[in-house]
Amino acid sequence: MVLTNEDVVDLVAFRRKLHRTPELSRQEAQTARDVRAFLAATRPDQIMTGLGGYGIAAVYEGRQPGPTVMVRAELDGLPIEEISDLPYRSAIPGKAHLCGHDGHMAILAGLARALGRQRPQRGRAILMFQPAEEDGSGAAAVVADPRFREISPDFAFALHNLPGLPFGKAALAEGPVSCASRGMRVVLNGKTAHASMPETGISPVPVVAELMPALTALGRGGPMDDGFSMVTITHAKIGEPAFGVAPARAEIWATLRTLTDAGMEDLCVSAEHLVLNAAREKELSAEISYDDIFAHCENAPEAVAHLRRALDEESVPYDRGDLPMRASEDFGRFGQRAPAAMFFLGAGENHPSLHNPDYDFPDDLIGIGVRVFMRTLRNLLG
């Protein structure tokens, strides 16, 4: 038995405590303190804090040399108001754990309980609580932290709960499983004019009207293969809220999405070319910047094989499901450093979707996640 009944009660309470106090990307100070306090009680051989921001890594050493295996969860919540009557609903207005990161942390907390009782026979188990997953900056910051060299995993694993998939069923596949994406911000600048004489200014309005459908058309859509791409306009602003002024400035925000990182480079080149040419024709200046940059998530065959074995041995049903998925996941950065794999664990076919205001992580997934990861660790480390 990996978890006792008392463990399950404690882990559910811990998850709900985290749910009540969500923090946004790069602001997870209290969450990190709560996680560290829980981990300390399991007596890890080392707790590393402040990794890439508020990241935490708990290290459990084996008695003999062997591989280093890392399992990752995320610390951050979302800037969304929770709509819920739950007694443990978010106590922070405008912020909520509506992606299940509270549940993912509880799963790693369960692993900490088990590893605290019985260390691996060889190598090291690393429990990584990553900051800033939601904006795509956290994994890159953790990997760039000089102390990450002390971790240097030989394998990295993660999961994400997935509404729409039958409860307790897993989706797992080799190759790309989630898309590369980035937020493109376009700022256009011209010259203001009196609204009665717009011809004396340089307005960005015609270029905005041209670019929004043209950028969207760059996305090929279609099947989820190497040629897949998508561009979604997410925000636009023109001028100031005044009736007497023809505008000079405009912004367009678009999310660019491709199945692979190589495809993203090509899509960015095409989008930038389109913007700069349209601006030049209308004598506007254009500034282009990027935020929320996610690498695509690639499941390595050798890492997938270890998860498949664990799922089989724990009698958790699985298939490839609808993978790869359009959404993005910051775990891909770790896959650039070591063979890595993420599986998706069903939250229920009719469960509210991720990022919906009424979403809540199903507590009964905690035990399943702990069992699969603990079996993976025992198979690799003894």
C-alpha positions in Angstrom: 0.0 0.0 0.0 1.5 3.3 -1.1 -0.8 5.6 0.9 -2.7 4.9 4.1 -6.2 6.2 4.8 -4.7 8.9 7.0 -2.4 9.9 4.1 -5.4 10.3 1.8 -7.2 12.5 4.3 -4.1 14.7 4.8 -3.5 15.0 1.1 -7.1 16.0 0.3 -6.9 18.6 3.1 -3.6 19.9 1.7 -5.0 20.1 -1.8 -8.0 22.1 -0.6 -5.8 24.4 1.5 -3.8 25.2 -1.7 -7.1 25.6 -3.6 -8.2 28.3 -1.2 -5.1 30.4 -1.6 -4.1 30.5 -5.3 -1.2 32.6 -6.5 -0.4 33.7 -10.0 2.7 32.9 -12.0 5.9 34.4 -10.5 3.9 35.3 -7.3 3.8 31.9 -5.6 5.6 32.8 -2.4 3.0 31.5 0.1 2.3 28.4 -2.0 6.0 27.6 -1.9 6.1 28.0 1.8 3.1 25.7 2.3 4.7 23.1 0.0 8.1 23.4 1.8 6.4 22.8 5.2 4.7 19.7 4.0 7.9 18.4 2.4 10.0 19.1 5.5 7.9 16.7 7.5 8.9 13.8 5.2 12.6 14.5 5.9 14.0 14.7 2.4 17.8 14.6 2.1 17.7 18.1 0.6 15.2 20.8 -0.1 16.2 23.3 -2.7 14.2 26.6 -2.8 14.0 29.6 -5.0 14.6 27.7 -8.2 13.8 29.9 -11.1 11.7 32.1 -8.9 9.7 30.2 -6.2 10.5 26.7 -7.4 11.2 23.9 -4.9 13.0 20.6 -5.4 12.9 17.8 -2.7 15.7 15.3 -3.0 15.5 11.7 -1.8 18.8 9.8 -2.0 19.2 6.1 -2.5 22.0 4.1 -0.8 23.6 3.1 -4.1 24.6 5.0 -7.3 22.0 5.2 -9.9 19.9 7.4 -12.2 18.2 10.7 -11.1 14.5 10.7 -11.8 12.5 13.9 -11.5 8.7 14.2 -11.2 7.2 17.6 -11.7 4.1 19.5 -10.5 3.2 23.2 -10.9 2.7 25.9 -8.3 0.6 28.6 -10.0 -3.1 29.3 -10.4 -5.0 31.4 -12.9 -6.4 35.0 -13.1 -10.0 33.8 -13.3 -12.8 34.3 -10.8 -14.0 31.0 -9.4 -17.7 30.3 -9.6 -18.4 27.7 -6.9 -20.3 26.9 -3.7 -17.5 24.7 -2.5 -16.5 25.3 1.2 -12.8 25.5 0.1 -13.4 27.7 -2.9 -10.8 30.4 -3.6 -10.6 33.1 -1.0 -8.6 35.4 -3.4 -10.8 37.5 -5.6 -10.0 37.1 -9.3 -7.6 34.1 -8.7 -8.3 30.4 -8.7 -6.8 26.9 -9.2 -8.9 26.1 -12.2 -6.3 24.0 -14.0 -5.7 21.4 -11.3 -2.2 22.4 -10.2 -3.4 22.1 -6.6 -4.1 18.5 -7.3 -0.8 17.9 -9.1 1.0 19.3 -6.0 -1.0 17.0 -3.8 0.1 14.0 -5.9 3.8 15.0 -5.4 3.1 15.5 -1.7 1.8 11.9 -1.6 5.1 10.8 -3.3 7.0 12.7 -0.6 5.1 10.8 2.1 6.0 7.4 0.5 9.6 8.3 -0.2 10.0 9.6 3.3 9.1 6.2 4.6 11.2 4.2 2.1 14.1 5.8 0.2 15.0 4.5 -3.3 17.6 1.7 -3.3 19.7 3.6 -5.8 20.0 6.9 -7.5 17.9 9.9 -6.6 14.2 10.8 -6.7 13.6 14.5 -7.3 10.2 16.1 -6.6 10.1 19.4 -8.6 7.4 22.0 -7.8 7.8 24.4 -10.8 6.7 28.0 -10.7 5.0 30.0 -13.5 3.8 27.2 -15.7 0.7 29.1 -16.9 2.7 31.9 -18.6 5.4 29.6 -20.0 8.3 31.2 -18.1 8.7 28.9 -15.2 10.5 25.8 -16.7 12.9 28.0 -18.6 13.8 29.9 -15.5 14.3 26.7 -13.5 16.5 25.1 -16.2 18.5 28.4 -16.4 19.1 28.5 -12.7 22.7 27.4 -12.1 21.5 25.1 -9.3 19.6 23.0 -11.7 22.9 21.4 -12.7 22.8 19.8 -9.2 19.6 18.0 -10.3 20.4 17.1 -13.9 17.8 14.4 -14.2 18.3 11.3 -16.3 14.5 11.0 -16.7 11.7 13.5 -16.1 8.0 12.7 -15.7 4.7 14.7 -15.2 1.0 14.3 -15.5 -1.9 16.6 -16.2 -5.5 15.9 -15.3 -7.8 16.0 -18.3 -11.6 16.6 -18.3 -13.4 14.9 -21.1 -11.4 11.7 -20.6 -13.1 9.0 -18.6 -12.3 9.2 -14.9 -9.1 7.4 -14.0 -8.2 6.5 -17.6 -4.8 7.7 -18.9 -3.8 9.1 -22.3 -0.2 8.4 -23.3 1.7 8.6 -26.6 5.2 9.0 -27.9 6.3 12.1 -29.8 4.7 15.5 -29.6 1.8 15.6 -27.1 1.2 19.4 -26.8 1.8 22.3 -29.0 4.4 25.1 -29.1 2.7 28.5 -28.6 3.6 32.1 -28.0 1.8 35.3 -27.6 2.6 37.9 -30.4 2.0 41.5 -29.5 1.9 44.0 -32.4 2.0 47.7 -31.7 1.3 50.1 -34.6 2.1 53.8 -34.4 1.0 56.6 -36.7 -0.1 60.2 -36.1 -3.3 61.5 -34.4 -5.7 63.9 -36.1 -8.9 65.7 -35.4 -11.8 63.4 -36.0 -13.2 65.9 -38.5 -10.0 65.8 -40.6 -8.7 62.2 -40.4 -6.8 62.6 -43.6 -4.3 64.9 -41.8 -3.2 62.0 -39.6 -1.9 58.4 -40.1 -4.4 56.0 -38.6 -3.7 52.3 -37.9 -7.4 51.4 -38.4 -7.1 50.1 -42.0 -4.0 48.0 -41.1 -5.8 46.5 -38.0 -8.8 45.6 -40.2 -6.4 44.0 -42.7 -4.2 42.2 -40.2 -6.7 40.5 -38.0 -8.1 38.2 -40.7 -4.8 37.9 -42.5 -3.0 36.7 -39.3 -5.8 34.3 -38.6 -5.5 32.9 -42.1 -1.8 32.0 -41.5 -3.0 29.1 -39.4 -3.4 26.1 -41.6 -5.5 24.1 -39.1 -6.2 20.6 -40.2 -4.9 17.4 -38.6 -2.4 17.4 -35.7 0.7 16.6 -37.8 3.9 18.5 -38.4 2.1 21.0 -40.7 -0.5 22.0 -38.1 -0.6 25.7 -37.2 -3.2 28.1 -35.7 -3.4 31.8 -35.1 -6.0 33.2 -32.7 -6.6 36.9 -32.2 -7.1 37.4 -28.5 -7.1 41.2 -28.0 -7.2 44.4 -30.0 -7.1 48.1 -29.1 -7.3 51.2 -31.2 -6.7 54.7 -30.0 -8.3 56.2 -26.9 -12.0 56.3 -25.9 -12.6 59.7 -27.4 -14.9 60.9 -30.2 -12.8 63.8 -31.3 -9.6 62.1 -32.1 -8.6 59.9 -35.0 -6.2 57.4 -33.5 -2.5 57.0 -33.9 -1.8 53.8 -31.9 -3.2 50.3 -32.0 -2.4 46.9 -30.6 -3.2 43.4 -31.8 -2.5 40.4 -29.6 -2.5 37.0 -31.2 -1.6 33.5 -30.0 0.5 31.5 -32.5 0.4 27.7 -32.2 2.2 24.9 -34.0 2.8 21.2 -33.3 6.6 21.6 -33.1 9.2 24.3 -32.3 10.5 24.2 -35.8 7.0 25.0 -37.1 6.8 27.9 -34.7 9.9 29.5 -36.1 8.4 29.4 -39.6 5.1 30.8 -38.4 6.7 33.7 -36.6 8.7 34.6 -39.8 5.5 34.6 -41.8 3.5 36.6 -39.2 6.3 39.2 -38.8 6.6 39.6 -42.6 2.9 40.2 -42.9 2.8 42.8 -40.1 5.8 44.8 -41.3 4.7 44.9 -44.9 1.2 46.1 -44.0 2.5 48.7 -41.7 5.1 50.0 -44.2 2.4 50.4 -46.9 0.4 52.7 -44.7 3.5 54.6 -43.3 3.1 53.2 -39.8 5.8 52.0 -37.5 5.4 48.5 -36.1 6.8 46.9 -33.0 6.6 43.1 -32.4 7.3 41.3 -29.2 6.5 37.9 -27.7 5.2 36.7 -24.3 4.0 33.3 -22.9 6.5 31.4 -24.9 5.9 27.6 -24.7 8.1 24.9 -26.3 6.3 21.9 -27.7 6.1 18.9 -25.3 7.9 15.8 -26.8 7.4 12.4 -25.1 10.6 10.4 -25.5 10.0 6.7 -26.3 12.2 5.4 -23.5 10.4 7.5 -20.9 7.0 6.5 -22.3 8.0 2.9 -21.9 8.5 3.4 -18.2 5.1 5.0 -17.8 3.4 2.3 -19.8 4.9 -0.3 -17.6 3.8 1.5 -14.5 0.2 2.0 -15.8 0.1 -1.7 -16.7 1.3 -2.8 -13.3 -1.1 -0.5 -11.5 -4.0 -1.6 -13.7 -4.7 1.9 -14.9 -6.3 1.7 -18.4 -4.8 3.9 -21.1 -4.5 4.5 -24.8 -3.2 7.5 -26.9 -6.6 9.3 -26.6 -6.7 12.5 -28.6 -3.0 13.2 -28.4 -1.4 15.3 -29.5 -3.4 18.2 -28.1 -3.6 21.8 -29.2 -3.0 23.2 -25.7 0.5 24.0 -24.6 2.5 22.8 -21.5 5.6 24.2 -20.0 7.0 20.7 -19.3 8.5 20.6 -22.7 11.6 22.6 -21.5 12.6 19.7 -19.3 12.3 17.3 -22.2 15.1 19.3 -23.9 17.4 18.3 -21.1 16.5 14.6 -20.5 14.2 11.9 -21.8 10.8 13.0 -20.6 7.2 12.0 -20.8 3.9 13.3 -19.6 0.6 11.4 -19.3 -2.9 12.7 -19.0 -5.2 11.4 -16.4 -9.0 11.5 -17.0 -11.0 13.8 -14.7 -14.3 12.5 -16.1 -16.2 12.8 -19.4 -18.6 15.4 -18.1 -16.2 17.2 -15.8 -16.0 21.0 -16.2 -13.1 21.9 -18.6 -9.8 23.3 -17.5 -9.8 27.0 -17.0 -13.6 27.0 -16.7 -14.8 29.1 -13.7 -16.6 26.0 -12.2 -13.7 23.5 -12.6 -12.3 21.7 -9.5 -9.7 19.0 -9.4 -11.2 15.6 -8.4 -9.6 14.5 -5.1 -9.9 10.8 -6.1 -7.3 11.3 -8.7 -4.6 11.9 -6.1 -4.2 8.2 -5.2 -4.0 7.1 -8.8 -1.4 9.6 -9.6 0.7 8.7 -6.6 0.5 5.0 -7.5 1.6 5.5 -11.1 4.5 7.7 -10.2 5.7 5.6 -7.3 5.6 2.5 -9.4 7.7 4.4 -12.0 10.2 5.4 -9.4 10.5 1.9 -7.9 11.0 0.4 -11.3 13.8 2.8 -12.1 15.4 3.2 -8.7 14.4 0.1 -6.7 
